[in-house]
């Protein structure tokens, strides 16, 4: 299938290899309200219990031909006051109000065609959870997320929270960074606690505390947290326990969310939300980082980082620019 052919479809979801056994899958003729198999979408601010669920009139695994030239959009990072925001979060941490806050800003992108932007996001290696989604109401976003939010395979649930980012030539510094190690440990503990609320007692465990991923334009670190679900629990119950993801909120989650609502200029929407392929036996959900949503003027691309007491504003800004590297 040619990538350009999707532009004419009124609604669809093109999902990358991490969602469906190593191949792209295309869902077409989306309609809201369904049981599995289905597409599930929850913007960052949407309560998980009201996530949108879409049936598909067509469901096809396929090979994608990237017949569209990758666009290189102009990028305008909206980070005015970023240093002051970092200092405010550090003050709240010193006061004992919170331990970590994932503070985000956005970049405005040119109104390039969606297919060309998706091609750009995939140009430096196909992201595990690449996605191009156009909903029946016209909402549209493209994602190059490398982050597995969770899978449900039978009764086993697994989450891979991601914290810690470095430029391609700074892998050694990331491996040695006590700050990044502490960030990941805090979020791993948060996810473990969230999973405990939906899993069998004493079944939740940290399978791997820290693993480094090379995603081409950056290095990232993740952990691996697993648990066993009781009979009757579904992927939507897991979503209700975990959403919004700890790696894009901070810890404790509710305290971090209060600061996010107070400090960020507007809703995140698709960015930092959740996208999932919900099946009867196996479900896969991504966390929508590295994601651009269509706006009236073009596209809005979110970027953020976890702020802890040891954070340096200039280093945090540099991390944002690393995350923008996929666009250039």
Buried (B, 14 or more C-beta within 10 A) or exposed (E): BEBBEBEEBEBBBBBBBBBBEEEBBBBBBBEBEBEBBBBBBBBBBBEBEEBBBBBBEEBEEEEBEBEBEBBBBEBEBEBEEBBEBBEBBBEBBEEEBBBBBBBBBBBBBBBBEBBBBBBBBBBBBBBBBBBBBBBBEEBBBBBBBBBBBBBBEEBBBBBBBBBBBBBBEBBEEBBEBEBBBBBBBBBBBBBBBBBBEBBBEEBBEBEEBBBEBEBBBBBBBBBBBBBBBEEEBBBBBBBBBBBBBBBBBBBBBEBBBBBBEEBBEEEBBBBBBBBBBBBEEBBBBBBBBBBBBBBEEBBBBBBBBBBBBBBEBEEBBBBBBBBBEBBE
